[in-house]
Each structure stands twice: as structure tokens, then as C-alpha cells.
Amino acid sequence: MNNLEQTLSIVKPDAVERNLQNEIKKNFIENGFIIKKEKKIQISKSEAEEFYKVHQSKPFYGDLCNYLSSGPIVVMILEKENAVLENRKLMGATDPLKAEEGTLRKKYGISIDKNSVHGSDSYENAKIEIDFFFKH
């Protein structure tokens, strides 16, 4: 059975600032992802707050929102079989120091906050996140 899925990927401000978006995109393509849509944007703090509202009760929420809105980001819709899980594997652990060799966060992440990439954590959230960036 073909389990083709879409997931959202964000190249975060720290990686865009270091001009890594093309290298990161190349990693996705080499790992069998199709980039269906992409755009480079800058979001406001209130948009970041809306995007991350699932984390609103967590202590890092404010910093996360400030950071995501601190510079340009590249948002992409990735497509592949089991895209959500495959993207999470490719990204690696949230903390680059704990991420496995070869993962995006190990290669490009600076810190647990500046970990270069975001990916949807579930099929349901992928739909919500894709709509957030590509439906309005």
C-alpha cells in the first residue's frame, strides 16, 4: 500500500542566516523527499505565537516565538511515503549534541534552540502546519 504523506519542514532563521537552505533541501531530495512547495518568508511574533500555540504552556514558548520570528525562514511541503516519520528521523533529536551522526540537526544545528530545522510531529499536525503557511 502506498502511504504517501505530506509534512511541513521549516529551515529556521539560524540556518537561513548561514545560507544553508539549499544544502538542507539537497538532503531532503537525496533522502527521497519531493519538495511540493516552498517559500522564503519572515513571520511576525504573533504569527509565531499562533504557530507554536501547542507549546504555550512550556517555559521555552516565548524564546521559541522570538526566535522563529527573528529572521527569514524557508517553509516547505515535503512529500514521501511516511513523510512525517521519515522527516523526523532525518532531522534527528531536538538537541544537536544528542542527534545521531548524519542527521540535519547534528550537521547544522548550533544549540537546542537554534537547531536549524522544524518538522511536523504527527500526520494531524502536518495538515495544520501546512495549512498555516500555505492556505492564507
N, CA, C and O atoms as a GROMACS GRO file, in nm:
protein
  544
    1MET      N    1   0.083  -0.119   0.000
    1MET     CA    2   0.000   0.000   0.000
    1MET      C    3   0.088   0.126   0.000
    1MET      O    4   0.187   0.134   0.072
    2ASN      N    5   0.049   0.220  -0.079
    2ASN     CA    6   0.125   0.343  -0.090
    2ASN      C    7   0.079   0.439   0.020
    2ASN      O    8  -0.036   0.482   0.022
    3ASN      N    9   0.170   0.472   0.109
    3ASN     CA   10   0.134   0.559   0.221
    3ASN      C   11   0.197   0.697   0.201
    3ASN      O   12   0.271   0.745   0.287
    4LEU      N   13   0.168   0.759   0.088
    4LEU     CA   14   0.224   0.889   0.056
    4LEU      C   15   0.167   0.994   0.149
    4LEU      O   16   0.046   1.009   0.162
    5GLU      N   17   0.256   1.068   0.214
    5GLU     CA   18   0.215   1.170   0.309
    5GLU      C   19   0.286   1.301   0.276
    5GLU      O   20   0.384   1.305   0.203
    6GLN      N   21   0.231   1.407   0.334
    6GLN     CA   22   0.299   1.535   0.328
    6GLN      C   23   0.331   1.579   0.470
    6GLN      O   24   0.257   1.549   0.564
    7THR      N   25   0.440   1.650   0.484
    7THR     CA   26   0.478   1.706   0.613
    7THR      C   27   0.534   1.845   0.590
    7THR      O   28   0.576   1.880   0.480
    8LEU      N   29   0.534   1.924   0.696
    8LEU     CA   30   0.589   2.059   0.685
    8LEU      C   31   0.732   2.057   0.736
    8LEU      O   32   0.762   1.994   0.838
    9SER      N   33   0.819   2.126   0.665
    9SER     CA   34   0.955   2.146   0.712
    9SER      C   35   0.984   2.296   0.713
    9SER      O   36   0.945   2.368   0.621
   10ILE      N   37   1.051   2.340   0.816
   10ILE     CA   38   1.095   2.479   0.823
   10ILE      C   39   1.247   2.481   0.838
   10ILE      O   40   1.303   2.416   0.926
   11VAL      N   41   1.311   2.556   0.750
   11VAL     CA   42   1.453   2.586   0.770
   11VAL      C   43   1.451   2.713   0.855
   11VAL      O   44   1.408   2.819   0.811
   12LYS      N   45   1.500   2.700   0.978
   12LYS     CA   46   1.487   2.806   1.078
   12LYS      C   47   1.586   2.920   1.054
   12LYS      O   48   1.680   2.907   0.975
   13PRO      N   49   1.563   3.035   1.123
   13PRO     CA   50   1.646   3.154   1.099
   13PRO      C   51   1.797   3.131   1.108
   13PRO      O   52   1.872   3.188   1.030
   14ASP      N   53   1.843   3.047   1.203
   14ASP     CA   54   1.988   3.029   1.216
   14ASP      C   55   2.048   2.966   1.090
   14ASP      O   56   2.160   3.000   1.051
   15ALA      N   57   1.974   2.875   1.028
   15ALA     CA   58   2.025   2.807   0.908
   15ALA      C   59   2.014   2.896   0.785
   15ALA      O   60   2.101   2.895   0.698
   16VAL      N   61   1.905   2.975   0.777
   16VAL     CA   62   1.889   3.067   0.663
   16VAL      C   63   1.998   3.175   0.670
   16VAL      O   64   2.055   3.214   0.569
   17GLU      N   65   2.024   3.222   0.792
   17GLU     CA   66   2.127   3.323   0.813
   17GLU      C   67   2.264   3.272   0.764
   17GLU      O   68   2.344   3.349   0.711
   18ARG      N   69   2.289   3.143   0.783
   18ARG     CA   70   2.415   3.083   0.738
   18ARG      C   71   2.405   3.031   0.594
   18ARG      O   72   2.496   2.964   0.544
   19ASN      N   73   2.293   3.063   0.528
   19ASN     CA   74   2.271   3.028   0.388
   19ASN      C   75   2.277   2.877   0.362
   19ASN      O   76   2.335   2.832   0.263
   20LEU      N   77   2.215   2.800   0.451
   20LEU     CA   78   2.219   2.654   0.441
   20LEU      C   79   2.096   2.594   0.375
   20LEU      O   80   2.087   2.473   0.360
   21GLN      N   81   1.999   2.680   0.336
   21GLN     CA   82   1.872   2.624   0.287
   21GLN      C   83   1.890   2.530   0.168
   21GLN      O   84   1.823   2.427   0.161
   22ASN      N   85   1.979   2.563   0.072
   22ASN     CA   86   1.995   2.476  -0.045
   22ASN      C   87   2.059   2.343  -0.008
   22ASN      O   88   2.023   2.239  -0.061
   23GLU      N   89   2.155   2.349   0.083
   23GLU     CA   90   2.219   2.226   0.130
   23GLU      C   91   2.117   2.137   0.203
   23GLU      O   92   2.115   2.016   0.184
   24ILE      N   93   2.033   2.199   0.286
   24ILE     CA   94   1.930   2.124   0.358
   24ILE      C   95   1.829   2.065   0.259
   24ILE      O   96   1.788   1.950   0.273
   25LYS      N   97   1.789   2.144   0.159
   25LYS     CA   98   1.695   2.093   0.056
   25LYS      C   99   1.757   1.973  -0.017
   25LYS      O  100   1.688   1.876  -0.046
   26LYS      N  101   1.885   1.982  -0.046
   26LYS     CA  102   1.955   1.872  -0.114
   26LYS      C  103   1.948   1.744  -0.029
   26LYS      O  104   1.930   1.635  -0.083
   27ASN      N  105   1.962   1.757   0.103
   27ASN     CA  106   1.949   1.642   0.194
   27ASN      C  107   1.812   1.578   0.181
   27ASN      O  108   1.800   1.455   0.177
   28PHE      N  109   1.707   1.661   0.175
   28PHE     CA  110   1.572   1.607   0.161
   28PHE      C  111   1.558   1.529   0.030
   28PHE      O  112   1.507   1.417   0.029
   29ILE      N  113   1.604   1.589  -0.079
   29ILE     CA  114   1.592   1.526  -0.211
   29ILE      C  115   1.672   1.396  -0.215
   29ILE      O  116   1.624   1.295  -0.267
   30GLU      N  117   1.793   1.398  -0.161
   30GLU     CA  118   1.876   1.277  -0.158
   30GLU      C  119   1.812   1.167  -0.075
   30GLU      O  120   1.840   1.049  -0.096
   31ASN      N  121   1.726   1.204   0.019
   31ASN     CA  122   1.658   1.106   0.103
   31ASN      C  123   1.518   1.072   0.051
   31ASN      O  124   1.436   1.016   0.124
   32GLY      N  125   1.491   1.106  -0.074
   32GLY     CA  126   1.368   1.061  -0.139
   32GLY      C  127   1.246   1.150  -0.120
   32GLY      O  128   1.135   1.112  -0.160
   33PHE      N  129   1.264   1.267  -0.061
   33PHE     CA  130   1.152   1.358  -0.045
   33PHE      C  131   1.132   1.438  -0.173
   33PHE      O  132   1.227   1.469  -0.244
   34ILE      N  133   1.007   1.471  -0.200
   34ILE     CA  134   0.975   1.563  -0.308
   34ILE      C  135   0.934   1.693  -0.241
   34ILE      O  136   0.848   1.694  -0.153
   35ILE      N  137   0.995   1.803  -0.283
   35ILE     CA  138   0.956   1.934  -0.229
   35ILE      C  139   0.842   1.985  -0.316
   35ILE      O  140   0.863   2.030  -0.429
   36LYS      N  141   0.720   1.978  -0.262
   36LYS     CA  142   0.599   2.014  -0.339
   36LYS      C  143   0.584   2.165  -0.353
   36LYS      O  144   0.550   2.215  -0.460
   37LYS      N  145   0.611   2.235  -0.245
   37LYS     CA  146   0.600   2.382  -0.245
   37LYS      C  147   0.703   2.434  -0.149
   37LYS      O  148   0.740   2.367  -0.052
   38GLU      N  149   0.751   2.555  -0.176
   38GLU     CA  150   0.840   2.619  -0.079
   38GLU      C  151   0.833   2.769  -0.094
   38GLU      O  152   0.802   2.820  -0.202
   39LYS      N  153   0.861   2.839   0.014
   39LYS     CA  154   0.869   2.984   0.007
   39LYS      C  155   0.954   3.034   0.122
   39LYS      O  156   0.960   2.976   0.230
   40LYS      N  157   1.020   3.146   0.094
   40LYS     CA  158   1.102   3.211   0.197
   40LYS      C  159   1.020   3.328   0.248
   40LYS      O  160   0.976   3.414   0.171
   41ILE      N  161   0.999   3.331   0.379
   41ILE     CA  162   0.914   3.434   0.438
   41ILE      C  163   0.974   3.480   0.571
   41ILE      O  164   1.065   3.416   0.625
   42GLN      N  165   0.922   3.589   0.622
   42GLN     CA  166   0.952   3.627   0.760
   42GLN      C  167   0.818   3.641   0.829
   42GLN      O  168   0.728   3.709   0.779
   43ILE      N  169   0.804   3.577   0.944
   43ILE     CA  170   0.676   3.586   1.015
   43ILE      C  171   0.690   3.679   1.135
   43ILE      O  172   0.799   3.702   1.187
   44SER      N  173   0.577   3.732   1.177
   44SER     CA  174   0.576   3.822   1.292
   44SER      C  175   0.575   3.738   1.420
   44SER      O  176   0.552   3.617   1.417
   45LYS      N  177   0.602   3.803   1.531
   45LYS     CA  178   0.600   3.733   1.659
   45LYS      C  179   0.460   3.676   1.686
   45LYS      O  180   0.448   3.564   1.738
   46SER      N  181   0.355   3.750   1.652
   46SER     CA  182   0.219   3.698   1.678
   46SER      C  183   0.189   3.577   1.590
   46SER      O  184   0.119   3.485   1.632
   47GLU      N  185   0.241   3.575   1.468
   47GLU     CA  186   0.223   3.455   1.383
   47GLU      C  187   0.300   3.337   1.442
   47GLU      O  188   0.251   3.224   1.441
   48ALA      N  189   0.419   3.363   1.493
   48ALA     CA  190   0.497   3.256   1.557
   48ALA      C  191   0.423   3.202   1.679
   48ALA      O  192   0.421   3.082   1.704
   49GLU      N  193   0.362   3.293   1.755
   49GLU     CA  194   0.285   3.252   1.874
   49GLU      C  195   0.168   3.164   1.834
   49GLU      O  196   0.136   3.066   1.901
   50GLU      N  197   0.104   3.200   1.724
   50GLU     CA  198  -0.008   3.122   1.673
   50GLU      C  199   0.042   2.983   1.627
   50GLU      O  200  -0.019   2.880   1.657
   51PHE      N  201   0.153   2.983   1.553
   51PHE     CA  202   0.208   2.858   1.501
   51PHE      C  203   0.246   2.763   1.614
   51PHE      O  204   0.219   2.643   1.606
   52TYR      N  205   0.309   2.815   1.717
   52TYR     CA  206   0.360   2.732   1.827
   52TYR      C  207   0.264   2.723   1.945
   52TYR      O  208   0.304   2.684   2.055
   53LYS      N  209   0.136   2.758   1.924
   53LYS     CA  210   0.046   2.766   2.040
   53LYS      C  211   0.031   2.633   2.115
   53LYS      O  212  -0.008   2.633   2.232
   54VAL      N  213   0.062   2.520   2.050
   54VAL     CA  214   0.061   2.390   2.122
   54VAL      C  215   0.163   2.388   2.236
   54VAL      O  216   0.149   2.310   2.331
   55HIS      N  217   0.265   2.473   2.226
   55HIS     CA  218   0.371   2.477   2.329
   55HIS      C  219   0.352   2.591   2.430
   55HIS      O  220   0.440   2.616   2.512
   56GLN      N  221   0.239   2.658   2.424
   56GLN     CA  222   0.219   2.780   2.500
   56GLN      C  223   0.240   2.764   2.651
   56GLN      O  224   0.277   2.861   2.718
   57SER      N  225   0.219   2.646   2.705
   57SER     CA  226   0.236   2.627   2.850
   57SER      C  227   0.381   2.595   2.887
   57SER      O  228   0.415   2.589   3.005
   58LYS      N  229   0.466   2.575   2.789
   58LYS     CA  230   0.604   2.535   2.817
   58LYS      C  231   0.692   2.656   2.844
   58LYS      O  232   0.667   2.764   2.791
   59PRO      N  233   0.796   2.638   2.926
   59PRO     CA  234   0.882   2.752   2.963
   59PRO      C  235   0.957   2.814   2.845
   59PRO      O  236   0.993   2.932   2.848
   60PHE      N  237   0.981   2.736   2.742
   60PHE     CA  238   1.059   2.787   2.628
   60PHE      C  239   0.973   2.857   2.522
   60PHE      O  240   1.026   2.904   2.421
   61TYR      N  241   0.842   2.864   2.544
   61TYR     CA  242   0.749   2.918   2.443
   61TYR      C  243   0.787   3.058   2.394
   61TYR      O  244   0.793   3.081   2.273
   62GLY      N  245   0.812   3.150   2.486
   62GLY     CA  246   0.845   3.288   2.448
   62GLY      C  247   0.970   3.297   2.362
   62GLY      O  248   0.973   3.366   2.260
   63ASP      N  249   1.074   3.226   2.406
   63ASP     CA  250   1.201   3.227   2.331
   63ASP      C  251   1.183   3.166   2.193
   63ASP      O  252   1.238   3.215   2.094
   64LEU      N  253   1.105   3.058   2.187
   64LEU     CA  254   1.079   2.990   2.061
   64LEU      C  255   1.012   3.085   1.961
   64LEU      O  256   1.049   3.090   1.844
   65CYS      N  257   0.913   3.158   2.009
   65CYS     CA  258   0.839   3.252   1.923
   65CYS      C  259   0.928   3.368   1.880
   65CYS      O  260   0.924   3.410   1.764
   66ASN      N  261   1.007   3.420   1.973
   66ASN     CA  262   1.100   3.529   1.938
   66ASN      C  263   1.198   3.481   1.832
   66ASN      O  264   1.226   3.552   1.735
   67TYR      N  265   1.248   3.360   1.850
   67TYR     CA  266   1.348   3.306   1.760
   67TYR      C  267   1.292   3.282   1.619
   67TYR      O  268   1.353   3.321   1.520
   68LEU      N  269   1.174   3.217   1.611
   68LEU     CA  270   1.118   3.185   1.479
   68LEU      C  271   1.085   3.312   1.400
   68LEU      O  272   1.087   3.312   1.277
   69SER      N  273   1.055   3.419   1.472
   69SER     CA  274   1.021   3.544   1.404
   69SER      C  275   1.143   3.638   1.391
   69SER      O  276   1.128   3.753   1.349
   70SER      N  277   1.262   3.589   1.426
   70SER     CA  278   1.381   3.676   1.430
   70SER      C  279   1.448   3.697   1.294
   70SER      O  280   1.534   3.784   1.281
   71GLY      N  281   1.409   3.620   1.195
   71GLY     CA  282   1.471   3.636   1.063
   71GLY      C  283   1.396   3.553   0.962
   71GLY      O  284   1.300   3.484   0.996
   72PRO      N  285   1.438   3.559   0.835
   72PRO     CA  286   1.370   3.481   0.732
   72PRO      C  287   1.376   3.331   0.759
   72PRO      O  288   1.473   3.281   0.815
   73ILE      N  289   1.271   3.263   0.718
   73ILE     CA  290   1.266   3.117   0.726
   73ILE      C  291   1.226   3.064   0.588
   73ILE      O  292   1.170   3.138   0.506
   74VAL      N  293   1.254   2.938   0.563
   74VAL     CA  294   1.207   2.874   0.440
   74VAL      C  295   1.111   2.763   0.483
   74VAL      O  296   1.149   2.670   0.554
   75VAL      N  297   0.986   2.774   0.438
   75VAL     CA  298   0.887   2.671   0.469
   75VAL      C  299   0.864   2.586   0.346
   75VAL      O  300   0.856   2.637   0.234
   76MET      N  301   0.853   2.455   0.368
   76MET     CA  302   0.838   2.361   0.256
   76MET      C  303   0.734   2.255   0.289
   76MET      O  304   0.717   2.215   0.404
   77ILE      N  305   0.665   2.212   0.185
   77ILE     CA  306   0.582   2.093   0.196
   77ILE      C  307   0.663   1.980   0.134
   77ILE      O  308   0.696   1.983   0.016
   78LEU      N  309   0.694   1.880   0.217
   78LEU     CA  310   0.769   1.764   0.170
   78LEU      C  311   0.672   1.648   0.152
   78LEU      O  312   0.578   1.631   0.229
   79GLU      N  313   0.697   1.569   0.049
   79GLU     CA  314   0.610   1.454   0.023
   79GLU      C  315   0.695   1.329   0.007
   79GLU      O  316   0.800   1.331  -0.058
   80LYS      N  317   0.649   1.221   0.066
   80LYS     CA  318   0.719   1.093   0.061
   80LYS      C  319   0.631   0.991   0.131
   80LYS      O  320   0.539   1.029   0.204
   81GLU      N  321   0.657   0.863   0.111
   81GLU     CA  322   0.589   0.763   0.193
   81GLU      C  323   0.630   0.784   0.338
   81GLU      O  324   0.749   0.803   0.367
   82ASN      N  325   0.534   0.781   0.429
   82ASN     CA  326   0.561   0.802   0.572
   82ASN      C  327   0.645   0.928   0.597
   82ASN      O  328   0.740   0.925   0.675
   83ALA      N  329   0.608   1.036   0.530
   83ALA     CA  330   0.688   1.160   0.532
   83ALA      C  331   0.712   1.214   0.673
   83ALA      O  332   0.822   1.260   0.704
   84VAL      N  333   0.612   1.209   0.759
   84VAL     CA  334   0.625   1.267   0.893
   84VAL      C  335   0.737   1.196   0.969
   84VAL      O  336   0.829   1.259   1.021
   85LEU      N  337   0.728   1.063   0.973
   85LEU     CA  338   0.827   0.983   1.045
   85LEU      C  339   0.965   0.992   0.980
   85LEU      O  340   1.066   1.007   1.049
   86GLU      N  341   0.969   0.983   0.848
   86GLU     CA  342   1.096   0.988   0.776
   86GLU      C  343   1.166   1.123   0.796
   86GLU      O  344   1.288   1.128   0.811
   87ASN      N  345   1.088   1.231   0.797
   87ASN     CA  346   1.147   1.363   0.819
   87ASN      C  347   1.201   1.374   0.961
   87ASN      O  348   1.307   1.432   0.983
   88ARG      N  349   1.128   1.319   1.057
   88ARG     CA  350   1.174   1.327   1.196
   88ARG      C  351   1.305   1.249   1.213
   88ARG      O  352   1.394   1.291   1.287
   89LYS      N  353   1.315   1.135   1.146
   89LYS     CA  354   1.439   1.056   1.150
   89LYS      C  355   1.555   1.136   1.090
   89LYS      O  356   1.665   1.139   1.146
   90LEU      N  357   1.529   1.199   0.977
   90LEU     CA  358   1.633   1.275   0.908
   90LEU      C  359   1.676   1.397   0.989
   90LEU      O  360   1.794   1.434   0.988
   91MET      N  361   1.582   1.460   1.059
   91MET     CA  362   1.616   1.578   1.139
   91MET      C  363   1.702   1.542   1.259
   91MET      O  364   1.798   1.613   1.290
   92GLY      N  365   1.670   1.432   1.326
   92GLY     CA  366   1.743   1.393   1.446
   92GLY      C  367   1.685   1.457   1.571
   92GLY      O  368   1.586   1.531   1.564
   93ALA      N  369   1.747   1.428   1.684
   93ALA     CA  370   1.700   1.477   1.814
   93ALA      C  371   1.700   1.630   1.818
   93ALA      O  372   1.779   1.696   1.751
   94THR      N  373   1.608   1.685   1.898
   94THR     CA  374   1.595   1.830   1.913
   94THR      C  375   1.728   1.895   1.952
   94THR      O  376   1.763   2.002   1.902
   95ASP      N  377   1.802   1.829   2.040
   95ASP     CA  378   1.932   1.879   2.084
   95ASP      C  379   2.039   1.826   1.988
   95ASP      O  380   2.064   1.706   1.985
   96PRO      N  381   2.104   1.914   1.911
   96PRO     CA  382   2.206   1.871   1.815
   96PRO      C  383   2.316   1.786   1.878
   96PRO      O  384   2.373   1.699   1.811
   97LEU      N  385   2.346   1.809   2.006
   97LEU     CA  386   2.450   1.731   2.074
   97LEU      C  387   2.409   1.586   2.093
   97LEU      O  388   2.493   1.496   2.103
   98LYS      N  389   2.276   1.563   2.098
   98LYS     CA  390   2.225   1.426   2.117
   98LYS      C  391   2.180   1.362   1.986
   98LYS      O  392   2.147   1.244   1.982
   99ALA      N  393   2.179   1.441   1.878
   99ALA     CA  394   2.132   1.390   1.749
   99ALA      C  395   2.234   1.292   1.690
   99ALA      O  396   2.355   1.306   1.711
  100GLU      N  397   2.183   1.193   1.618
  100GLU     CA  398   2.271   1.095   1.556
  100GLU      C  399   2.351   1.156   1.443
  100GLU      O  400   2.308   1.252   1.378
  101GLU      N  401   2.470   1.099   1.419
  101GLU     CA  402   2.555   1.141   1.307
  101GLU      C  403   2.474   1.136   1.178
  101GLU      O  404   2.393   1.045   1.158
  102GLY      N  405   2.496   1.234   1.092
  102GLY     CA  406   2.429   1.233   0.962
  102GLY      C  407   2.294   1.300   0.960
  102GLY      O  408   2.240   1.328   0.853
  103THR      N  409   2.236   1.327   1.079
  103THR     CA  410   2.106   1.393   1.081
  103THR      C  411   2.126   1.543   1.058
  103THR      O  412   2.235   1.597   1.078
  104LEU      N  413   2.019   1.609   1.015
  104LEU     CA  414   2.027   1.752   0.984
  104LEU      C  415   2.068   1.835   1.106
  104LEU      O  416   2.148   1.927   1.095
  105ARG      N  417   2.012   1.801   1.222
  105ARG     CA  418   2.043   1.881   1.341
  105ARG      C  419   2.187   1.857   1.387
  105ARG      O  420   2.250   1.948   1.441
  106LYS      N  421   2.238   1.735   1.367
  106LYS     CA  422   2.378   1.707   1.402
  106LYS      C  423   2.470   1.788   1.309
  106LYS      O  424   2.568   1.847   1.354
  107LYS      N  425   2.436   1.791   1.181
  107LYS     CA  426   2.520   1.860   1.083
  107LYS      C  427   2.514   2.012   1.095
  107LYS      O  428   2.616   2.079   1.086
  108TYR      N  429   2.393   2.066   1.117
  108TYR     CA  430   2.374   2.210   1.104
  108TYR      C  431   2.332   2.282   1.232
  108TYR      O  432   2.350   2.403   1.244
  109GLY      N  433   2.277   2.209   1.328
  109GLY     CA  434   2.226   2.272   1.450
  109GLY      C  435   2.336   2.334   1.533
  109GLY      O  436   2.447   2.280   1.540
  110ILE      N  437   2.306   2.446   1.596
  110ILE     CA  438   2.402   2.518   1.681
  110ILE      C  439   2.375   2.484   1.828
  110ILE      O  440   2.468   2.465   1.906
  111SER      N  441   2.246   2.476   1.862
  111SER     CA  442   2.208   2.453   2.002
  111SER      C  443   2.066   2.395   2.002
  111SER      O  444   2.004   2.381   1.898
  112ILE      N  445   2.018   2.361   2.120
  112ILE     CA  446   1.883   2.307   2.133
  112ILE      C  447   1.779   2.408   2.082
  112ILE      O  448   1.675   2.368   2.029
  113ASP      N  449   1.807   2.537   2.097
  113ASP     CA  450   1.716   2.640   2.046
  113ASP      C  451   1.737   2.664   1.897
  113ASP      O  452   1.642   2.670   1.820
  114LYS      N  453   1.862   2.676   1.859
  114LYS     CA  454   1.895   2.704   1.719
  114LYS      C  455   1.933   2.571   1.651
  114LYS      O  456   2.049   2.547   1.617
  115ASN      N  457   1.831   2.487   1.633
  115ASN     CA  458   1.860   2.354   1.580
  115ASN      C  459   1.828   2.341   1.431
  115ASN      O  460   1.811   2.230   1.379
  116SER      N  461   1.819   2.454   1.363
  116SER     CA  462   1.817   2.465   1.216
  116SER      C  463   1.691   2.421   1.143
  116SER      O  464   1.657   2.480   1.040
  117VAL      N  465   1.621   2.318   1.192
  117VAL     CA  466   1.504   2.270   1.118
  117VAL      C  467   1.389   2.236   1.211
  117VAL      O  468   1.408   2.196   1.326
  118HIS      N  469   1.269   2.251   1.158
  118HIS     CA  470   1.146   2.208   1.226
  118HIS      C  471   1.076   2.110   1.133
  118HIS      O  472   1.080   2.127   1.011
  119GLY      N  473   1.013   2.010   1.190
  119GLY     CA  474   0.929   1.920   1.112
  119GLY      C  475   0.806   1.884   1.192
  119GLY      O  476   0.812   1.875   1.315
  120SER      N  477   0.696   1.863   1.124
  120SER     CA  478   0.572   1.824   1.192
  120SER      C  479   0.594   1.696   1.272
  120SER      O  480   0.669   1.608   1.231
  121ASP      N  481   0.526   1.687   1.389
  121ASP     CA  482   0.547   1.570   1.475
  121ASP      C  483   0.438   1.464   1.461
  121ASP      O  484   0.446   1.358   1.524
  122SER      N  485   0.338   1.491   1.379
  122SER     CA  486   0.233   1.390   1.356
  122SER      C  487   0.164   1.424   1.224
  122SER      O  488   0.175   1.535   1.172
  123TYR      N  489   0.092   1.326   1.172
  123TYR     CA  490   0.019   1.346   1.046
  123TYR      C  491  -0.084   1.458   1.063
  123TYR      O  492  -0.103   1.541   0.974
  124GLU      N  493  -0.152   1.458   1.179
  124GLU     CA  494  -0.256   1.560   1.207
  124GLU      C  495  -0.194   1.699   1.212
  124GLU      O  496  -0.246   1.794   1.153
  125ASN      N  497  -0.082   1.711   1.284
  125ASN     CA  498  -0.016   1.841   1.293
  125ASN      C  499   0.043   1.885   1.160
  125ASN      O  500   0.049   2.004   1.131
  126ALA      N  501   0.084   1.790   1.078
  126ALA     CA  502   0.137   1.824   0.945
  126ALA      C  503   0.030   1.898   0.865
  126ALA      O  504   0.058   2.000   0.802
  127LYS      N  505  -0.093   1.847   0.868
  127LYS     CA  506  -0.204   1.913   0.796
  127LYS      C  507  -0.225   2.056   0.847
  127LYS      O  508  -0.238   2.150   0.768
  128ILE      N  509  -0.227   2.070   0.980
  128ILE     CA  510  -0.250   2.202   1.043
  128ILE      C  511  -0.136   2.298   1.005
  128ILE      O  512  -0.160   2.413   0.969
  129GLU      N  513  -0.013   2.249   1.015
  129GLU     CA  514   0.103   2.334   0.989
  129GLU      C  515   0.114   2.372   0.841
  129GLU      O  516   0.150   2.485   0.809
  130ILE      N  517   0.083   2.279   0.753
  130ILE     CA  518   0.085   2.309   0.608
  130ILE      C  519  -0.021   2.417   0.578
  130ILE      O  520   0.006   2.513   0.506
  131ASP      N  521  -0.140   2.399   0.634
  131ASP     CA  522  -0.246   2.500   0.616
  131ASP      C  523  -0.203   2.636   0.668
  131ASP      O  524  -0.231   2.739   0.607
  132PHE      N  525  -0.135   2.636   0.782
  132PHE     CA  526  -0.092   2.760   0.844
  132PHE      C  527  -0.007   2.843   0.747
  132PHE      O  528  -0.026   2.964   0.736
  133PHE      N  529   0.086   2.779   0.678
  133PHE     CA  530   0.178   2.853   0.592
  133PHE      C  531   0.134   2.862   0.445
  133PHE      O  532   0.178   2.952   0.374
  134PHE      N  533   0.050   2.770   0.399
  134PHE     CA  534   0.021   2.766   0.256
  134PHE      C  535  -0.124   2.790   0.220
  134PHE      O  536  -0.159   2.784   0.102
  135LYS      N  537  -0.211   2.816   0.319
  135LYS     CA  538  -0.352   2.836   0.285
  135LYS      C  539  -0.400   2.979   0.301
  135LYS      O  540  -0.515   3.009   0.268
  136HIS      N  541  -0.313   3.071   0.351
  136HIS     CA  542  -0.363   3.208   0.365
  136HIS      C  543  -0.267   3.310   0.308
  136HIS      O  544  -0.296   3.430   0.312
   0.00000   0.00000   0.00000
